[in-house]
Amino acid sequence: MSAKTKNSAALALGARVTIRSGSGHAAPERGAIVADYGEAASLVADDLGRDWAPVRRWAVALDDGRLVFADDADLELETSPKGAGTAS
């Protein structure tokens, strides 16, 4: 399983997060957690017999409309007030 971060306990559906790594882009990306595959990920673990397309715990809908998957260590909870920095 992935390394736990100090914010792991607060990660939950609907939480606003910043993806620090693993998203394929150098700049941090922001979004909201939309699914938790924790139980499924722990059942599969490393039993797939492959090293590509690893199972990730969280599905995150990025603000630009893409869906990405990440582990606890890849995510950081957003600390800014809701709606700050975005215009509708």
N, CA, C and O of each residue as an XYZ file, in Angstrom:
352
protein
N       0.850     -1.175      0.000
C       0.000      0.000      0.000
C       0.890      1.231      0.000
O       2.081      1.134      0.299
N       0.340      2.363     -0.325
C       1.128      3.583     -0.421
C       1.467      4.145      0.956
O       0.847      3.806      1.963
N       2.458      5.002      0.961
C       2.829      5.663      2.215
C       1.723      6.624      2.614
O       1.100      7.266      1.769
N       1.494      6.712      3.907
C       0.469      7.613      4.425
C       1.059      9.007      4.600
O       2.236      9.156      4.931
N       0.240     10.016      4.376
C       0.660     11.383      4.620
C       0.012     11.863      5.902
O      -0.872     11.195      6.439
N       0.442     13.019      6.401
C      -0.159     13.536      7.616
C      -1.618     13.906      7.416
O      -2.355     14.028      8.395
N      -2.063     14.092      6.158
C      -3.445     14.450      5.864
C      -4.302     13.249      5.473
O      -5.476     13.421      5.145
N      -3.750     12.051      5.499
C      -4.464     10.868      5.023
C      -5.814     10.684      5.688
O      -6.783     10.330      5.017
N      -5.902     10.913      6.980
C      -7.154     10.709      7.699
C      -8.229     11.676      7.227
O      -9.414     11.358      7.327
N      -7.856     12.845      6.715
C      -8.823     13.848      6.280
C      -9.236     13.671      4.821
O     -10.202     14.296      4.382
N      -8.533     12.843      4.065
C      -8.905     12.611      2.676
C     -10.225     11.854      2.635
O     -10.379     10.819      3.284
N     -11.170     12.376      1.869
C     -12.500     11.767      1.793
C     -13.205     12.275      0.543
O     -12.757     13.229     -0.092
N     -14.303     11.633      0.203
C     -15.096     12.071     -0.943
C     -15.467     13.542     -0.790
O     -15.888     13.980      0.281
N     -15.307     14.293     -1.867
C     -15.647     15.709     -1.872
C     -14.539     16.632     -1.426
O     -14.641     17.843     -1.622
N     -13.471     16.099     -0.827
C     -12.366     16.947     -0.359
C     -11.657     17.587     -1.541
O     -11.420     16.935     -2.558
N     -11.321     18.860     -1.406
C     -10.541     19.576     -2.412
C      -9.071     19.262     -2.162
O      -8.583     19.379     -1.038
N      -8.372     18.861     -3.225
C      -6.977     18.446     -3.090
C      -6.122     19.031     -4.202
O      -6.619     19.465     -5.242
N      -4.824     19.027     -3.948
C      -3.821     19.348     -4.949
C      -3.026     18.076     -5.179
O      -2.585     17.431     -4.228
N      -2.844     17.716     -6.440
C      -2.039     16.543     -6.781
C      -0.617     17.020     -6.968
O      -0.336     17.847     -7.836
N       0.286     16.494     -6.144
C       1.681     16.917     -6.156
C       2.526     16.138     -7.133
O       3.492     16.673     -7.678
N       2.182     14.873     -7.370
C       2.993     14.052     -8.268
C       2.120     12.969     -8.864
O       0.996     12.745     -8.414
N       2.635     12.307     -9.865
C       1.908     11.190    -10.447
C       0.860     11.576    -11.471
O       0.236     10.693    -12.059
N       0.641     12.866    -11.707
C      -0.380     13.272    -12.659
C       0.185     13.458    -14.064
O      -0.563     13.708    -15.009
N       1.498     13.337    -14.202
C       2.120     13.462    -15.512
C       2.452     14.891    -15.910
O       2.899     15.123    -17.034
N       2.248     15.845    -15.028
C       2.532     17.243    -15.308
C       3.397     17.811    -14.203
O       3.301     17.397    -13.048
N       4.250     18.773    -14.569
C       5.156     19.361    -13.585
C       4.426     20.255    -12.590
O       4.766     20.275    -11.407
N       3.428     20.993    -13.060
C       2.712     21.919    -12.178
C       1.675     21.172    -11.345
O       1.050     20.230    -11.832
N       1.487     21.588    -10.090
C       0.434     20.974     -9.272
C      -0.934     21.216     -9.913
O      -1.168     22.251    -10.538
N      -1.822     20.250     -9.748
C      -3.163     20.376    -10.312
C      -4.173     20.215     -9.195
O      -3.957     19.459     -8.248
N      -5.282     20.935     -9.315
C      -6.291     20.931     -8.261
C      -7.570     20.257     -8.732
O      -7.902     20.258     -9.917
N      -8.285     19.676     -7.753
C      -9.546     19.036     -8.062
C     -10.225     18.553     -6.801
O      -9.855     18.942     -5.693
N     -11.227     17.696     -6.977
C     -11.987     17.156     -5.855
C     -12.015     15.641     -5.943
O     -12.115     15.074     -7.031
N     -11.927     14.987     -4.791
C     -12.004     13.530     -4.740
C     -13.441     13.105     -5.047
O     -14.385     13.594     -4.425
N     -13.602     12.192     -6.009
C     -14.940     11.742     -6.406
C     -15.183     10.261     -6.147
O     -16.326      9.807     -6.205
N     -14.126      9.498     -5.862
C     -14.308      8.072     -5.554
C     -13.138      7.568     -4.720
O     -12.004      8.022     -4.868
N     -13.441      6.619     -3.843
C     -12.440      6.002     -2.969
C     -12.423      4.512     -3.264
O     -13.396      3.806     -2.998
N     -11.313      4.039     -3.816
C     -11.161      2.623     -4.143
C     -10.262      1.920     -3.139
O      -9.620      0.926     -3.477
N     -10.207      2.417     -1.918
C      -9.315      1.883     -0.893
C      -9.491      0.401     -0.655
O      -8.511     -0.344     -0.633
N     -10.725     -0.041     -0.476
C     -10.969     -1.456     -0.212
C     -10.566     -2.317     -1.410
O      -9.928     -3.356     -1.242
N     -10.934     -1.890     -2.605
C     -10.584     -2.643     -3.814
C      -9.075     -2.684     -4.007
O      -8.519     -3.720     -4.369
N      -8.413     -1.551     -3.766
C      -6.958     -1.493     -3.938
C      -6.261     -2.429     -2.970
O      -5.274     -3.070     -3.332
N      -6.761     -2.518     -1.734
C      -6.124     -3.405     -0.761
C      -6.373     -4.870     -1.094
O      -5.533     -5.713     -0.778
N      -7.490     -5.200     -1.718
C      -7.765     -6.579     -2.114
C      -6.854     -7.025     -3.247
O      -6.392     -8.165     -3.268
N      -6.599     -6.124     -4.187
C      -5.767     -6.449     -5.350
C      -4.291     -6.409     -4.977
O      -3.522     -7.294     -5.353
N      -3.901     -5.371     -4.232
C      -2.507     -5.152     -3.817
C      -1.573     -5.332     -5.005
O      -1.774     -4.703     -6.044
N      -0.572     -6.164     -4.876
C       0.391     -6.391     -5.955
C       0.153     -7.723     -6.656
O       1.054     -8.246     -7.311
N      -1.043     -8.274     -6.526
C      -1.341     -9.595     -7.083
C      -1.668     -9.584     -8.568
O      -2.084    -10.613     -9.101
N      -1.499     -8.467     -9.252
C      -1.852     -8.390    -10.662
C      -0.794     -9.006    -11.569
O      -1.085     -9.334    -12.719
N       0.418     -9.166    -11.074
C       1.483     -9.756    -11.872
C       2.003     -8.832    -12.953
O       2.526     -9.293    -13.967
N       1.865     -7.530    -12.747
C       2.369     -6.557    -13.720
C       2.869     -5.336    -12.971
O       2.526     -5.123    -11.808
N       3.687     -4.528    -13.651
C       4.187     -3.313    -13.017
C       3.666     -2.061    -13.714
O       4.099     -0.955    -13.390
N       2.752     -2.212    -14.655
C       2.154     -1.063    -15.332
C       0.706     -0.906    -14.851
O       0.099     -1.864    -14.372
N       0.168      0.286    -14.979
C      -1.203      0.610    -14.564
C      -1.498      0.144    -13.139
O      -2.420     -0.643    -12.921
N      -0.723      0.624    -12.173
C      -0.979      0.209    -10.786
C      -2.337      0.722    -10.296
O      -2.832      1.745    -10.769
N      -2.918      0.008     -9.358
C      -4.184      0.404     -8.761
C      -3.929      1.580     -7.825
O      -3.004      1.545     -7.013
N      -4.748      2.616     -7.940
C      -4.640      3.800     -7.092
C      -5.893      3.919     -6.230
O      -6.969      3.476     -6.632
N      -5.759      4.509     -5.058
C      -6.887      4.577     -4.131
C      -7.956      5.592     -4.527
O      -9.146      5.279     -4.471
N      -7.556      6.804     -4.928
C      -8.496      7.903     -5.102
C      -8.709      8.259     -6.572
O      -7.761      8.267     -7.356
N      -9.960      8.555     -6.943
C     -10.277      9.157     -8.239
C     -10.501     10.637     -7.973
O     -11.274     11.004     -7.089
N      -9.819     11.493     -8.744
C      -9.899     12.936     -8.543
C     -10.350     13.590     -9.834
O      -9.720     13.421    -10.878
N     -11.453     14.347     -9.760
C     -11.930     15.133    -10.900
C     -11.193     16.464    -10.853
O     -11.424     17.283     -9.963
N     -10.305     16.673    -11.819
C      -9.535     17.911    -11.851
C     -10.416     19.071    -12.302
O     -11.429     18.871    -12.971
N     -10.024     20.267    -11.934
C     -10.782     21.460    -12.287
C     -10.889     21.664    -13.798
O     -11.809     22.329    -14.273
N      -9.944     21.089    -14.557
C      -9.998     21.242    -16.015
C     -10.848     20.162    -16.689
O     -10.917     20.108    -17.917
N     -11.501     19.296    -15.889
C     -12.426     18.309    -16.431
C     -11.864     16.900    -16.572
O     -12.619     15.967    -16.844
N     -10.563     16.725    -16.392
C      -9.979     15.388    -16.497
C     -10.179     14.603    -15.211
O     -10.347     15.181    -14.137
N     -10.160     13.289    -15.330
C     -10.230     12.391    -14.179
C      -8.885     11.703    -14.051
O      -8.388     11.121    -15.015
N      -8.285     11.764    -12.853
C      -7.003     11.113    -12.606
C      -7.118     10.262    -11.349
O      -8.034     10.435    -10.546
N      -6.186      9.354    -11.195
C      -6.175      8.451    -10.048
C      -4.875      8.663     -9.284
O      -3.817      8.854     -9.884
N      -4.960      8.628     -7.952
C      -3.793      8.931     -7.122
C      -3.857      8.162     -5.812
O      -4.910      7.659     -5.419
N      -2.716      8.080     -5.146
C      -2.612      7.496     -3.816
C      -2.508      8.612     -2.784
O      -2.347      9.779     -3.141
N      -2.601      8.255     -1.511
C      -2.521      9.227     -0.416
C      -1.303     10.134     -0.550
O      -1.414     11.351     -0.398
N      -0.146      9.550     -0.831
C       1.098     10.311     -0.878
C       1.130     11.329     -2.012
O       1.935     12.260     -1.978
N       0.269     11.171     -3.014
C       0.223     12.088     -4.153
C      -0.655     13.306     -3.888
O      -0.595     14.281     -4.637
N      -1.467     13.266     -2.835
C      -2.462     14.307     -2.592
C      -2.144     15.171     -1.381
O      -1.578     14.709     -0.390
N      -2.518     16.419     -1.491
C      -2.395     17.360     -0.380
C      -3.723     18.098     -0.275
O      -4.228     18.620     -1.268
N      -4.285     18.141      0.925
C      -5.544     18.848      1.123
C      -5.361     20.327      0.843
O      -4.353     20.917      1.233
N      -6.335     20.933      0.167
C      -6.301     22.376     -0.050
C      -6.679     23.068      1.245
O      -7.596     22.641      1.947
N      -5.968     24.138      1.554
C      -6.230     24.853      2.791
C      -6.884     26.201      2.550
O      -7.286     26.870      3.502
N      -7.000     26.618      1.273
C      -7.620     27.909      0.981
C      -9.137     27.822      1.122
O      -9.708     26.740      0.978
N      -9.789     28.930      1.397
C     -11.250     28.931      1.531
C     -11.922     28.480      0.254
O     -11.382     28.674     -0.835
N     -13.088     27.883      0.372
C     -13.842     27.384     -0.775
C     -14.076     28.505     -1.773
O     -14.535     29.590     -1.415
N     -13.750     28.225     -3.034
C     -13.982     29.181     -4.101
C     -12.881     30.204     -4.275
O     -12.922     30.973     -5.235
N     -11.904     30.247     -3.396
C     -10.827     31.230     -3.523
C      -9.981     30.919     -4.746
O      -9.615     29.768     -4.980
N      -9.678     31.926     -5.507
C      -8.806     31.767     -6.652
C      -9.498     31.283     -7.902
O      -8.837     31.070     -8.918
N     -10.806     31.102     -7.864
C     -11.531     30.681     -9.062
C     -12.646     31.653     -9.330
O     -13.278     32.162     -8.404
N     -12.886     31.909    -10.587
C     -13.984     32.794    -10.978
C     -14.963     32.012    -11.821
O     -14.560     31.211    -12.664
N     -16.238     32.234    -11.602
C     -17.264     31.533    -12.367
C     -17.917     32.451    -13.346
O     -18.811     32.033    -14.082
